[in-house]
Amino acid sequence: MEVLVAGAHGQVGQHVTELLADSDHGVRGMVRSEEQVGDIEALGAEAVVADLTESVAHAVEGCDAVVFAAGSGGEAVWEVDRGGAIRLIEAAEDAGADRFVMLSSMGAGDPESGPEALREYLRAKAEADERLRESNLTYTIVRPGELTDEDGTGRIRTAASLDPSDGDVPRVDVAQTLVAAIPAEATHGVTFELLAGDEPIAEAVTSPLGE
Ligand SMILES: NC(=O)c1ccc[n+]([C@@H]2O[C@H](COP(=O)([O-])OP(=O)(O)OC[C@H]3O[C@@H](n4cnc5c(N)ncnc54)[C@H](OP(=O)(O)O)[C@@H]3O)[C@@H](O)[C@H]2O)c1
């Protein structure tokens, strides 16, 4: 498959891009600055310059799948986390890219119960996730807890709902889960939360998980 990675220069996105470049998939890394093109090419991917707050049609053209690993960092949640994601979902529909793997967030299933400081962000992510579920795309929505820069273990815990105070998860393991989910039919049409755990990622994505 030809896979577009949105947020390819981000911390999770760079892991995703590198993993895809080392796989049988073709990978196109989306960045919003010409200055980041060389970094994406150094990871072994093709680069495309596009901003999620503007047109993204050219970025997804010719792709079979999208991994959305972009994020506002809390600054522009409605423009990027909601609006940018929905723009890319609609561009994927228009381009005939069937597969869409969304990096969402633990708590997006119930924003009003989240911490006050995160509530606006979680509402924006919830609306983007809802638009994806209503799309005609084959989606997977992955909702990790707190991300860390620890070394990956290759092992995770997944469920429809997990306790956010019950752990965290290395970015590299989140990236591996996003990539492993692409062909894994058990994740198609599924939303699940994710923390570090004991189950090898390759096994977790082939067994029933989430909702
Ligand atoms: N932090 C956590 O504990 C946590 C927990 C659960 C879920 N998440 C989700 O995981 C996501 C990824 O995390 P991360 O640590 O990899 O974040 P990150 O390093 O901040 O990466 C986000 C990427 O999104 C890109 N981006 C932002 N606005 C854009 C736009 N308008 N158009 C195109 N690209 C844009 C950024 O581009 P630039 O390089 O140009 O800035 C950056 O490369 C977060 O955004 C969040 O939604 C985070």
The ligand as an SDF file (V2000), in Angstrom:
LIG
                    3D

 48 52  0  0  0  0  0  0  0  0999 V2000
    1.4420   13.9490   24.4300 N   0  0  0  0  0  0  0  0  0  0  0  0
    0.6910   12.9560   24.8850 C   0  0  0  0  0  0  0  0  0  0  0  0
    0.8860   12.4560   26.0160 O   0  0  0  0  0  0  0  0  0  0  0  0
   -0.4260   12.4170   23.9980 C   0  0  0  0  0  0  0  0  0  0  0  0
   -1.2730   11.4310   24.5110 C   0  0  0  0  0  0  0  0  0  0  0  0
   -2.2490   10.8920   23.6530 C   0  0  0  0  0  0  0  0  0  0  0  0
   -2.3570   11.3190   22.3420 C   0  0  0  0  0  0  0  0  0  0  0  0
   -1.5170   12.2860   21.8620 N   0  0  0  0  0  0  0  0  0  0  0  0
   -1.6550   12.7070   20.4720 C   0  0  0  0  0  0  0  0  0  0  0  0
   -0.5120   12.3020   19.7530 O   0  0  0  0  0  0  0  0  0  0  0  0
   -0.1580   13.3080   18.8220 C   0  0  0  0  0  0  0  0  0  0  0  0
    1.2720   13.1460   18.3530 C   0  0  0  0  0  0  0  0  0  0  0  0
    2.1450   13.2980   19.4500 O   0  0  0  0  0  0  0  0  0  0  0  0
    3.6530   13.7550   19.2000 P   0  0  0  0  0  0  0  0  0  0  0  0
    4.3190   13.7260   20.5170 O   0  0  0  0  0  0  0  0  0  0  0  0
    4.2390   13.0130   18.0430 O   0  0  0  0  0  0  0  0  0  0  0  0
    3.3920   15.2750   18.7470 O   0  0  0  0  0  0  0  0  0  0  0  0
    4.3720   16.2660   17.9560 P   0  0  0  0  0  0  0  0  0  0  0  0
    5.7840   15.8450   18.0970 O   0  0  0  0  0  0  0  0  0  0  0  0
    4.0000   17.6500   18.4100 O   0  0  0  0  0  0  0  0  0  0  0  0
    3.9690   16.0750   16.4270 O   0  0  0  0  0  0  0  0  0  0  0  0
    2.8570   16.6990   15.8570 C   0  0  0  0  0  0  0  0  0  0  0  0
    3.1450   16.9480   14.3860 C   0  0  0  0  0  0  0  0  0  0  0  0
    1.9670   17.5410   13.8070 O   0  0  0  0  0  0  0  0  0  0  0  0
    2.4140   18.5190   12.8840 C   0  0  0  0  0  0  0  0  0  0  0  0
    1.4210   19.5700   12.6270 N   0  0  0  0  0  0  0  0  0  0  0  0
    0.9270   20.4740   13.5160 C   0  0  0  0  0  0  0  0  0  0  0  0
    0.1040   21.3390   12.8720 N   0  0  0  0  0  0  0  0  0  0  0  0
    0.0910   20.9770   11.5610 C   0  0  0  0  0  0  0  0  0  0  0  0
   -0.5580   21.4840   10.4120 C   0  0  0  0  0  0  0  0  0  0  0  0
   -1.3580   22.5550   10.4710 N   0  0  0  0  0  0  0  0  0  0  0  0
   -0.3490   20.8680    9.2290 N   0  0  0  0  0  0  0  0  0  0  0  0
    0.4680   19.7690    9.1470 C   0  0  0  0  0  0  0  0  0  0  0  0
    1.1210   19.2580   10.2090 N   0  0  0  0  0  0  0  0  0  0  0  0
    0.9290   19.8450   11.4110 C   0  0  0  0  0  0  0  0  0  0  0  0
    3.6330   19.1450   13.5490 C   0  0  0  0  0  0  0  0  0  0  0  0
    4.3750   19.8020   12.5400 O   0  0  0  0  0  0  0  0  0  0  0  0
    5.6190   20.7710   12.8660 P   0  0  0  0  0  0  0  0  0  0  0  0
    6.7810   19.8440   12.9890 O   0  0  0  0  0  0  0  0  0  0  0  0
    5.6760   21.6500   11.6580 O   0  0  0  0  0  0  0  0  0  0  0  0
    5.2810   21.5040   14.1250 O   0  0  0  0  0  0  0  0  0  0  0  0
    4.3140   17.9180   14.1330 C   0  0  0  0  0  0  0  0  0  0  0  0
    5.2130   17.3600   13.2260 O   0  0  0  0  0  0  0  0  0  0  0  0
   -0.4730   14.5930   19.6090 C   0  0  0  0  0  0  0  0  0  0  0  0
   -0.6190   15.7050   18.7420 O   0  0  0  0  0  0  0  0  0  0  0  0
   -1.7530   14.2210   20.3110 C   0  0  0  0  0  0  0  0  0  0  0  0
   -2.8860   14.5240   19.4880 O   0  0  0  0  0  0  0  0  0  0  0  0
   -0.5680   12.8320   22.6750 C   0  0  0  0  0  0  0  0  0  0  0  0
  1  2  1  0
  2  3  2  0
  2  4  1  0
  4  5  1  0
  4 48  2  0
  5  6  2  0
  6  7  1  0
  7  8  2  0
  8  9  1  0
  8 48  1  0
  9 10  1  0
  9 46  1  0
 10 11  1  0
 11 12  1  0
 11 44  1  0
 12 13  1  0
 13 14  1  0
 14 15  2  0
 14 16  1  0
 14 17  1  0
 17 18  1  0
 18 19  2  0
 18 20  1  0
 18 21  1  0
 21 22  1  0
 22 23  1  0
 23 24  1  0
 23 42  1  0
 24 25  1  0
 25 26  1  0
 25 36  1  0
 26 27  1  0
 26 35  1  0
 27 28  2  0
 28 29  1  0
 29 30  1  0
 29 35  2  0
 30 31  1  0
 30 32  2  0
 32 33  1  0
 33 34  2  0
 34 35  1  0
 36 37  1  0
 36 42  1  0
 37 38  1  0
 38 39  2  0
 38 40  1  0
 38 41  1  0
 42 43  1  0
 44 45  1  0
 44 46  1  0
 46 47  1  0
M  CHG  2   8   1  16  -1
M  END
$$$$
